[in-house]
Amino acid sequence: MAVLRRLTQSRRSTAERSALAGEAAAEAAEAALRAAPDTSTDPGAAGEQAAAGEQAPTATAPDRAAKAPKAPAENHTPERDDPRAAAFFDCDNTILRGAAIFYLGVGLYRRGFLTRRDIARFAWQQAWFRLHGAEDPEHMADAQHTALGLVAGKCTADLEAICEEVFEEVIADKIWPGTRALVQMHLDAGQRVWLVTAAPLEVARIIARRLGMTGALGTVAEARGGLYTGRLVGELLHGPAKAAAVRSLARRERLDLDRCAAYSDSANDIPMLSLVGHPYVVNPDGALRRHARAQGWRVRDFRTGRKAARVGLPAAAALGVAAGATAAGIALHRRHRA
């Protein structure tokens, strides 16, 4: 792909690299749609059916993430079978409790790819993220670079297989039911629904497929001959790069962004939210909550308790961090004894 070759050129401004990263993500997403197999015998490919305006199939028993409650009241009602409307969902703390890249780190640790020092750093970053309810760009970059170093020279198919296993082991139980219901609301209306995340594209595609989404826009890791080079194509799909990816995909898919909806928890995604006619704020950090109030955007907080609504801190965060720390401690102890 020509855009991927252009992205590897180093002498570009941050804005140019963000724009090109967005183009690369959109190009990869569109290529995945074109390469999608016949879904008539593949119940896991509900996202491609949604792209064609078909309703996603009923979830099978193993697909735990596909079970969703009724969507919250006072949502805008998506117009049925509108070929120019779509919905875009952020992943971390919007669809998932926590960050996908850190859950991938847990999966890699369990398979011997990460050291105890690596997993301790990942655990601290995940705890920081959950307690503050906001992304730290330095933490995200550190996690991403660690992952890239680990996969350099590895087969792309192997990482995809690991991502499938990590979804079942860790990620499936981290889905916010309320956001899952919003995803289903758009799918039931026959709209295309896209995951937009800084997480690696391989992880993003699996989460999107398991939720019945049309597809995913994620950070693209460079690969040649089926092997990872250890470099990113452009940069993380984060902040302005997400907006660039959504804009590029809308152009390719002939979407009218004024008819589209977007959902996110982070002020970093204000550029993406500002593109669409129906911006939603989900489990927001403090900065995004203030911006949403000023703009009159809808706010949905699926975290429990008044404290979450007041300061953006999940009431269950402390328990979650404690449980995570305990689990990490047990894992490290077992590893040490072995």
C-alpha positions in Angstrom: 0.0 0.0 0.0 1.4 3.3 -1.1 0.3 5.2 2.0 2.1 2.7 4.2 5.4 3.2 2.4 5.0 7.0 2.7 4.4 6.7 6.5 7.8 5.1 7.0 9.5 8.3 5.9 10.9 10.0 9.0 11.1 13.6 8.1 7.5 14.6 8.6 5.8 16.9 11.1 3.6 15.5 13.8 0.5 16.7 12.0 1.5 15.0 8.8 2.2 11.8 10.6 -1.1 11.9 12.4 -2.9 12.5 9.0 -1.0 9.7 7.4 -1.6 7.3 10.3 -5.3 8.0 9.9 -5.2 7.3 6.2 -3.3 4.0 6.9 -5.9 2.9 9.4 -8.8 3.7 7.1 -7.1 2.0 4.2 -6.5 -1.2 6.3 -10.1 -1.1 7.5 -11.4 -0.8 4.0 -9.1 -3.6 2.7 -10.4 -5.9 5.5 -14.0 -5.2 4.3 -13.1 -6.1 0.7 -11.3 -9.3 1.9 -14.1 -10.4 4.2 -15.2 -14.0 3.6 -18.7 -15.2 3.0 -20.5 -14.8 6.4 -23.3 -17.2 5.7 -21.3 -20.0 7.5 -19.2 -17.8 9.8 -21.2 -16.6 12.9 -18.1 -14.6 14.0 -18.3 -12.3 11.1 -21.3 -10.3 12.1 -19.5 -7.0 11.5 -19.4 -7.5 7.7 -23.1 -8.2 7.7 -23.7 -5.0 9.5 -21.7 -3.2 6.8 -24.1 -4.5 4.3 -27.1 -3.2 6.3 -28.0 -6.6 7.8 -28.7 -7.2 11.4 -26.0 -8.9 13.3 -26.8 -12.6 14.3 -27.8 -13.5 17.8 -24.8 -14.2 20.0 -23.8 -17.8 20.5 -23.1 -19.1 24.0 -19.3 -18.7 23.9 -19.5 -15.1 22.7 -19.9 -13.5 26.1 -19.3 -10.0 25.0 -22.3 -10.0 22.6 -24.9 -10.2 25.3 -26.3 -6.6 25.9 -29.0 -4.9 27.9 -31.3 -2.3 26.6 -29.7 0.9 25.6 -30.0 3.9 28.0 -32.9 6.3 27.7 -32.6 9.6 25.9 -30.2 8.5 23.2 -30.7 9.9 19.8 -32.7 7.3 17.7 -30.5 6.2 14.8 -32.3 6.4 11.5 -32.9 2.9 10.2 -31.0 1.7 7.2 -29.4 5.0 6.5 -26.5 4.2 4.1 -24.7 7.4 5.0 -24.8 7.1 8.8 -22.4 5.2 11.0 -21.2 5.1 14.6 -17.6 5.4 15.9 -16.6 4.0 19.3 -13.4 4.6 21.3 -12.2 1.5 23.1 -10.4 2.1 26.4 -12.7 3.1 29.2 -15.5 3.6 26.7 -16.1 0.0 25.6 -13.6 -1.6 28.0 -12.9 -1.1 31.7 -9.2 -0.2 31.4 -7.0 -0.3 28.3 -6.7 -3.0 25.7 -2.9 -2.7 25.3 -2.4 -3.4 29.0 -4.7 -6.5 28.8 -2.6 -7.6 25.9 0.4 -7.2 28.1 -1.1 -9.5 30.7 -1.7 -12.1 27.9 1.9 -11.8 26.7 3.2 -12.1 30.2 1.3 -15.4 30.8 3.0 -16.7 27.6 6.5 -15.8 28.7 6.9 -12.8 26.3 7.2 -10.3 29.2 9.4 -10.2 32.2 8.2 -9.6 35.8 9.6 -6.0 35.5 7.6 -5.4 32.3 4.3 -6.7 33.9 4.9 -4.6 37.0 5.2 -1.5 34.9 2.1 -2.4 32.9 0.2 -3.0 36.1 1.2 0.4 37.5 0.1 2.1 34.3 -3.2 0.3 34.2 -3.8 1.2 37.9 -3.0 4.9 37.1 -5.4 4.8 34.1 -8.3 3.3 36.1 -7.8 5.6 39.1 -7.5 8.8 37.1 -10.1 7.8 34.4 -7.8 9.4 31.8 -5.1 8.3 29.4 -1.4 9.2 29.9 0.2 9.5 26.5 3.6 8.6 27.9 2.2 5.4 29.4 0.5 4.5 26.2 3.7 5.1 24.1 5.8 3.1 26.6 3.4 0.1 26.4 3.2 0.3 22.6 7.0 0.5 22.2 7.4 -2.5 24.5 4.9 -4.5 22.5 6.6 -3.5 19.2 10.0 -4.6 20.5 8.6 -7.9 21.5 6.9 -8.7 18.2 9.8 -7.6 15.9 10.5 -10.5 13.6 7.5 -12.4 14.8 4.8 -13.8 12.5 1.6 -11.6 12.2 -0.6 -14.7 12.3 0.9 -15.7 15.6 0.0 -12.4 17.3 -3.5 -12.6 15.9 -3.9 -16.0 17.5 -2.6 -14.7 20.8 -5.0 -11.8 20.6 -7.9 -14.2 20.1 -6.9 -16.1 23.3 -6.4 -12.9 25.3 -9.9 -11.7 24.4 -11.4 -14.9 25.9 -9.1 -14.9 28.9 -9.2 -11.2 29.9 -11.0 -8.8 27.6 -14.5 -10.4 27.3 -15.3 -9.8 30.9 -14.2 -6.1 30.8 -16.9 -4.9 28.4 -19.2 -2.2 29.7 -22.7 -3.5 29.3 -24.1 0.0 28.8 -21.8 0.8 25.9 -22.3 -2.7 24.5 -26.0 -1.8 24.3 -25.3 1.4 22.5 -23.3 -0.6 19.9 -26.2 -2.9 19.4 -28.6 0.0 19.1 -26.8 1.2 16.0 -26.4 -2.3 14.6 -30.2 -2.9 15.1 -30.8 0.2 13.0 -28.7 -1.3 10.2 -25.9 1.2 10.6 -22.2 0.5 10.2 -20.3 0.6 13.5 -16.6 1.1 13.9 -14.1 0.7 16.7 -11.5 3.5 16.8 -8.6 2.9 19.1 -4.9 3.5 19.7 -4.6 -0.2 20.4 -2.9 -2.4 17.8 -5.1 -3.2 14.8 -4.9 -6.9 15.5 -6.5 -6.4 19.0 -9.0 -3.9 17.7 -10.2 -6.2 14.9 -10.9 -9.0 17.3 -12.8 -6.8 19.8 -14.8 -5.3 16.9 -15.6 -8.7 15.4 -16.7 -10.2 18.8 -19.0 -7.2 19.3 -20.6 -7.6 15.9 -19.1 -4.3 14.6 -18.4 -3.5 11.0 -14.7 -3.2 11.5 -11.9 -1.4 13.4 -9.5 1.5 13.0 -6.4 0.9 15.0 -2.6 1.5 15.2 -0.9 -0.2 12.3 2.3 -2.0 13.0 4.6 -2.3 10.0 4.9 -5.8 8.6 6.9 -7.2 5.6 6.5 -10.7 4.3 4.1 -11.6 7.1 6.7 -10.6 9.8 6.6 -7.5 12.0 9.5 -5.0 11.6 9.2 -3.6 15.1 8.1 -0.2 13.7 4.8 1.7 13.6 3.3 2.8 10.4 3.2 6.5 11.2 2.3 6.8 14.9 -0.3 5.8 17.5 -3.8 6.3 16.3 -4.5 8.8 19.1 -6.0 12.2 19.3 -5.9 14.0 16.0 -4.9 10.8 14.2 -8.2 9.2 15.2 -10.1 12.2 13.7 -8.0 11.8 10.5 -8.9 8.1 10.4 -12.6 8.7 10.8 -12.6 11.5 8.2 -10.7 9.3 5.7 -13.0 6.3 6.3 -16.1 8.6 5.9 -14.7 9.8 2.6 -14.0 6.2 1.4 -17.4 4.8 2.6 -19.4 7.9 1.4 -20.6 8.7 4.9 -22.2 12.0 6.0 -20.5 12.8 9.3 -23.4 15.1 10.3 -25.5 11.9 10.4 -22.9 9.9 12.3 -22.4 9.4 16.0 -19.2 9.1 18.0 -18.5 7.9 21.6 -15.5 8.4 23.8 -14.4 8.9 27.4 -11.3 11.1 26.8 -10.6 14.7 26.1 -8.0 13.5 23.7 -10.8 12.4 21.4 -12.5 15.9 21.2 -11.2 16.2 17.6 -13.1 12.9 16.7 -16.2 13.8 18.7 -16.3 17.3 17.0 -16.5 15.7 13.6 -19.9 14.1 13.9 -23.5 15.4 14.3 -24.1 13.2 17.4 -21.2 13.2 19.8 -21.6 11.2 23.0 -19.4 11.3 26.1 -19.1 8.0 27.9 -17.5 7.5 31.4 -15.7 10.9 30.8 -12.6 12.2 32.3 -12.9 15.6 34.0 -11.7 17.7 31.0 -14.1 16.0 28.6 -17.0 16.3 31.1 -16.4 20.0 31.3 -16.2 20.3 27.5 -19.3 18.3 27.0 -21.2 20.6 29.4 -20.1 23.6 27.5 -21.0 22.1 24.1 -24.3 20.5 25.3 -23.1 17.0 24.4 -24.9 14.0 25.8 -23.1 12.3 28.7 -23.4 8.6 29.6 -21.7 7.3 32.8 -21.9 3.6 33.3 -19.7 3.6 36.4 -21.4 3.1 39.7 -22.0 5.5 42.5 -22.3 9.3 42.8 -18.6 9.7 43.1 -18.1 8.5 39.5 -20.6 11.1 38.2 -19.0 13.9 40.3 -15.3 13.4 39.7 -15.0 10.8 37.0 -13.6 8.1 39.3 -15.2 4.7 39.1 -16.5 3.6 42.5 -15.2 0.1 41.9 -11.7 1.3 40.8 -10.1 0.8 44.1 -11.4 -2.8 44.3 -10.4 -3.4 40.7 -6.9 -2.1 41.4 -6.6 -4.1 44.6 -7.8 -7.3 42.8 -5.4 -6.6 39.9 -2.5 -6.1 42.3 -3.4 -9.3 44.2 -3.6 -11.3 40.9 -0.3 -9.9 39.7 1.3 -10.7 43.0 0.1 -14.3 42.9 1.3 -14.6 39.3 4.7 -13.2 40.1 5.0 -15.5 43.1 4.1 -18.6 41.1 6.6 -17.6 38.3 9.3 -17.1 40.9 8.7 -20.5 42.5 8.7 -22.1 39.1 
